[in-house]
Amino acid sequence: MGRARRARKIAQAAAYGGGMGVAGLGALGALGYGILRGEAMMARRIVGQPFEGAPSDSGTYGSGSGVPLQFLVLGDSTGVGMGADHPHQTIGATIASGVAAFSGRPVELTNVAVIGAESTGLDEQVERGLAAVPAPDVAVIMVGANDVTHRIDKSIAVRHLEMAVHCLRGAGAEVVVGTCPDLGAIQPLPQPLRLLARRWSRDLAAAQTVAVVEAGGRAVSIGDLLSEAFSAEPHVMFSKDRFHPSPAGYARVAAALLPTVSAALDLFGEGRTPIQPNLRRGESVGPLAVAATRAVTQPGTEVAPAEVGGQARGAHGRWAVLLHRIRPAVPLPASGGTREVPADAPGSGPGTTGTAYALGEADPLRAGDSGDYGSSGESDGRPSDGRAEDPVLR
């Protein structure tokens, strides 16, 4: 069964309260649960022990005038900021500072994330968050890793996430979800545990994306955003427990989320409806499950609700737009460093506006990705600005 179909089935099971079995157990096969359990114990010893706590980042960011934007952070230890040394180094603080700079308004951050939280704990977090901030402007949820490591039924995890997004949207908040990271990217994990962790993580992330978009939120793929950097500079990108991000790692994740949060708040002047895709950047509109499956292998990719011909759904379900809001980095000659692609450079359409960081992702088209869901990649009928007259890719 393909990942897109699995994502649809998991999301459907979540919607109807069904179960799909403990996460990943059906994939264990002849490897044996006992072998994996032993390897998981080994991995815990290799990775290290959790920190005693994390810095509290709740507070006001920015000194602009006007009514503060209300910002909620929910989720697990990545939402809390475990591994950061100071409050201003967390994902929430970094995003709050960026939003304050873009908007010219102060941002009031309220962090209700919990170390070790699973998706089933989001109900309580939403309740606490809305009690503290009844009308949040935007909420960011970081969750999924503990659902994988604790082998939580994916449909149950997804159902609780979808309910959390529904509730926050009902309170008037824009909702951005950082989907489950690719735990197969954690190098200390031995094989075959790492291979299975990758499959479980990606399956959950795809199902999360479907559920989040169905509930009216936006999903951003975290995926293996840190894996390449981990291999090159593990002491820089990961904290001393070799599992949680370091301050530099958190900055990288926040950089992937900030453009979507800013767009959701309409800080770029695009309107709150996601922009039309830029095919030259590998962006597209298509069935939600297909977009979700593509996103899990492309870290930093946003998937959001879309309409085609005024309709939210087609023959294959809900339409979704897949956007690459992160600008590709261009190697600097001689120095070996990188620089941002200028906003007016070829291929840097509105989907890149306001992005403050270059994260090193390659241009999808240069990698041979036409941005099509299965076409030959021909450019017939494409206007000079790189946009398709009909953004739907079949």
Rosetta blueprint (number, residue, H / E / L):
1 M L
2 G L
3 R H
4 A H
5 R H
6 R H
7 A H
8 R H
9 K H
10 I H
11 A H
12 Q H
13 A H
14 A H
15 A H
16 Y L
17 G L
18 G L
19 G L
20 M L
21 G L
22 V L
23 A L
24 G L
25 L H
26 G H
27 A H
28 L L
29 G H
30 A H
31 L H
32 G L
33 Y H
34 G H
35 I H
36 L H
37 R H
38 G H
39 E H
40 A H
41 M H
42 M H
43 A H
44 R H
45 R H
46 I H
47 V H
48 G L
49 Q L
50 P L
51 F L
52 E L
53 G L
54 A L
55 P L
56 S L
57 D L
58 S L
59 G E
60 T E
61 Y E
62 G L
63 S L
64 G L
65 S L
66 G L
67 V L
68 P L
69 L E
70 Q E
71 F E
72 L E
73 V E
74 L E
75 G E
76 D L
77 S H
78 T H
79 G H
80 V H
81 G L
82 M L
83 G L
84 A L
85 D L
86 H L
87 P H
88 H H
89 Q H
90 T L
91 I H
92 G H
93 A H
94 T H
95 I H
96 A H
97 S H
98 G H
99 V H
100 A H
101 A H
102 F H
103 S H
104 G L
105 R L
106 P L
107 V E
108 E E
109 L E
110 T E
111 N E
112 V L
113 A L
114 V L
115 I L
116 G L
117 A L
118 E L
119 S H
120 T H
121 G H
122 L H
123 D H
124 E H
125 Q H
126 V H
127 E H
128 R H
129 G H
130 L H
131 A H
132 A H
133 V L
134 P L
135 A L
136 P L
137 D L
138 V E
139 A E
140 V E
141 I E
142 M E
143 V L
144 G L
145 A H
146 N H
147 D H
148 V H
149 T H
150 H L
151 R L
152 I L
153 D L
154 K H
155 S H
156 I H
157 A H
158 V H
159 R H
160 H H
161 L H
162 E H
163 M H
164 A H
165 V H
166 H H
167 C H
168 L H
169 R H
170 G H
171 A L
172 G L
173 A L
174 E E
175 V E
176 V E
177 V E
178 G E
179 T L
180 C L
181 P E
182 D L
183 L H
184 G H
185 A H
186 I L
187 Q L
188 P L
189 L L
190 P L
191 Q L
192 P L
193 L H
194 R H
195 L H
196 L H
197 A H
198 R H
199 R H
200 W H
201 S H
202 R H
203 D H
204 L H
205 A H
206 A H
207 A H
208 Q H
209 T H
210 V H
211 A H
212 V H
213 V H
214 E H
215 A L
216 G L
217 G L
218 R E
219 A E
220 V E
221 S L
222 I L
223 G E
224 D L
225 L L
226 L L
227 S H
228 E H
229 A H
230 F H
231 S H
232 A H
233 E L
234 P H
235 H H
236 V H
237 M H
238 F E
239 S L
240 K L
241 D L
242 R L
243 F L
244 H L
245 P E
246 S L
247 P H
248 A H
249 G H
250 Y H
251 A H
252 R H
253 V H
254 A H
255 A H
256 A H
257 L H
258 L H
259 P H
260 T H
261 V H
262 S H
263 A H
264 A H
265 L L
266 D L
267 L L
268 F L
269 G L
270 E L
271 G L
272 R L
273 T L
274 P L
275 I L
276 Q L
277 P L
278 N L
279 L H
280 R H
281 R H
282 G L
283 E L
284 S E
285 V E
286 G E
287 P E
288 L H
289 A H
290 V H
291 A H
292 A H
293 T H
294 R H
295 A H
296 V L
297 T L
298 Q L
299 P L
300 G L
301 T E
302 E E
303 V E
304 A E
305 P E
306 A L
307 E L
308 V E
309 G L
310 G L
311 Q E
312 A L
313 R E
314 G E
315 A L
316 H L
317 G E
318 R E
319 W E
320 A E
321 V E
322 L E
323 L E
324 H E
325 R L
326 I L
327 R E
328 P L
329 A E
330 V E
331 P E
332 L L
333 P L
334 A L
335 S L
336 G L
337 G L
338 T E
339 R E
340 E E
341 V L
342 P L
343 A L
344 D L
345 A L
346 P L
347 G L
348 S L
349 G L
350 P H
351 G H
352 T H
353 T L
354 G L
355 T L
356 A L
357 Y L
358 A E
359 L L
360 G L
361 E L
362 A L
363 D L
364 P L
365 L L
366 R L
367 A L
368 G L
369 D L
370 S L
371 G L
372 D L
373 Y L
374 G L
375 S L
376 S L
377 G L
378 E L
379 S L
380 D L
381 G L
382 R L
383 P L
384 S L
385 D L
386 G L
387 R L
388 A L
389 E L
390 D L
391 P L
392 V E
393 L L
394 R L
